[in-house]
Amino acid sequence: MQKKGKIMKPQVSESPGAALVRRIREDMAAEGLEPDGREAELLVQAEALADRIAELEAAIEAQGMTSVSKGGLVRLHPAVTEVRQTRTALARILSGIQMRDEAKDPVKQRAAFASWRARESAKGVRAYGA
């Protein structure tokens, strides 16, 4: 099929992780950014985690939110906890990807703030302990 002189490729279904990484790369490109080596590795990890979340959610949908033990005790499906933990890991991974061209590195800003806080705390201890 052609549209306005372009050849249309058939839509290939991409995994949830691949779709996430594609959207992030598009957003970065819109800001004039390209992932460095560290960020590229974080994107690989993010893709795997997003795919894992989709697998876990499919298992929960197929088997339900709860499971029944041999003794008849109703329990939360183990995948519910796992998907929550995996989402937390994904958020942490994604926080390491810089999406804006900022003059100040957020990692260095956090380190500087922690150092300042430690110095100020030490001053306060000396002042009260003197």
LUMLO-791867 format. One line per field, with one value per residue (C-alpha): residue number from 1; x, y, z. Coordinates in steps of 0.2 Angstrom, whole numbers, plus 5000, padded with zeros to 4 digits. Layout:
k	c(NUM; ...)
east	c(X; ...)
north	c(Y; ...)
up	c(Z; ...)
// end
This chain:
k	c(1; 2; 3; 4; 5; 6; 7; 8; 9; 10; 11; 12; 13; 14; 15; 16; 17; 18; 19; 20; 21; 22; 23; 24; 25; 26; 27; 28; 29; 30; 31; 32; 33; 34; 35; 36; 37; 38; 39; 40; 41; 42; 43; 44; 45; 46; 47; 48; 49; 50; 51; 52; 53; 54; 55; 56; 57; 58; 59; 60; 61; 62; 63; 64; 65; 66; 67; 68; 69; 70; 71; 72; 73; 74; 75; 76; 77; 78; 79; 80; 81; 82; 83; 84; 85; 86; 87; 88; 89; 90; 91; 92; 93; 94; 95; 96; 97; 98; 99; 100; 101; 102; 103; 104; 105; 106; 107; 108; 109; 110; 111; 112; 113; 114; 115; 116; 117; 118; 119; 120; 121; 122; 123; 124; 125; 126; 127; 128; 129; 130)
east	c(5000; 5006; 5002; 5008; 5022; 5029; 5029; 5019; 5027; 5015; 5013; 5024; 5018; 5032; 5034; 5028; 5047; 5052; 5037; 5043; 5061; 5055; 5045; 5059; 5071; 5059; 5056; 5075; 5077; 5064; 5075; 5090; 5098; 5105; 5108; 5125; 5133; 5126; 5108; 5108; 5111; 5098; 5086; 5090; 5086; 5070; 5064; 5067; 5058; 5043; 5041; 5042; 5028; 5017; 5020; 5016; 5000; 4995; 4997; 4987; 4973; 4973; 4974; 4965; 4972; 4970; 4975; 4969; 4981; 4979; 4972; 4959; 4967; 4964; 4980; 4985; 4993; 5012; 5013; 5004; 5019; 5031; 5023; 5024; 5042; 5046; 5037; 5047; 5063; 5058; 5054; 5072; 5080; 5070; 5075; 5093; 5089; 5092; 5077; 5082; 5098; 5101; 5117; 5118; 5119; 5105; 5116; 5130; 5117; 5111; 5128; 5132; 5116; 5120; 5138; 5131; 5118; 5131; 5142; 5127; 5122; 5140; 5140; 5123; 5130; 5146; 5135; 5124; 5137; 5149)
north	c(5000; 5017; 5034; 5051; 5043; 5033; 5014; 5009; 4994; 4982; 4986; 4974; 4971; 4977; 4971; 4983; 4985; 4989; 5002; 5010; 5012; 5018; 5032; 5037; 5038; 5048; 5060; 5062; 5065; 5079; 5087; 5085; 5071; 5054; 5041; 5039; 5022; 5021; 5027; 5015; 5001; 5008; 5007; 4989; 4985; 4996; 4986; 4969; 4975; 4982; 4966; 4956; 4968; 4963; 4945; 4946; 4956; 4943; 4930; 4940; 4942; 4924; 4917; 4931; 4942; 4929; 4910; 4897; 4886; 4868; 4872; 4883; 4899; 4913; 4923; 4937; 4930; 4930; 4939; 4954; 4957; 4954; 4966; 4980; 4977; 4976; 4993; 5000; 4994; 5001; 5018; 5018; 5013; 5026; 5040; 5037; 5043; 5062; 5068; 5086; 5095; 5103; 5113; 5104; 5086; 5080; 5066; 5079; 5090; 5077; 5073; 5091; 5093; 5077; 5084; 5101; 5093; 5083; 5098; 5108; 5094; 5093; 5111; 5109; 5095; 5105; 5120; 5110; 5099; 5114)
up	c(5000; 4996; 5003; 4996; 4987; 5002; 5003; 5019; 5028; 5037; 5055; 5065; 5083; 5095; 5112; 5126; 5131; 5113; 5112; 5128; 5122; 5105; 5113; 5125; 5110; 5100; 5115; 5117; 5098; 5100; 5113; 5102; 5113; 5110; 5124; 5130; 5133; 5151; 5146; 5131; 5144; 5155; 5140; 5137; 5155; 5154; 5139; 5148; 5163; 5153; 5144; 5161; 5168; 5153; 5155; 5174; 5170; 5157; 5171; 5183; 5170; 5166; 5183; 5193; 5207; 5220; 5222; 5234; 5243; 5246; 5263; 5255; 5261; 5248; 5245; 5234; 5218; 5219; 5202; 5210; 5221; 5208; 5196; 5209; 5212; 5194; 5191; 5205; 5197; 5180; 5188; 5196; 5179; 5169; 5182; 5176; 5159; 5156; 5145; 5144; 5139; 5156; 5161; 5178; 5180; 5192; 5199; 5203; 5210; 5222; 5227; 5231; 5241; 5251; 5255; 5260; 5271; 5279; 5283; 5289; 5300; 5307; 5311; 5320; 5331; 5336; 5340; 5352; 5358; 5363)
// end
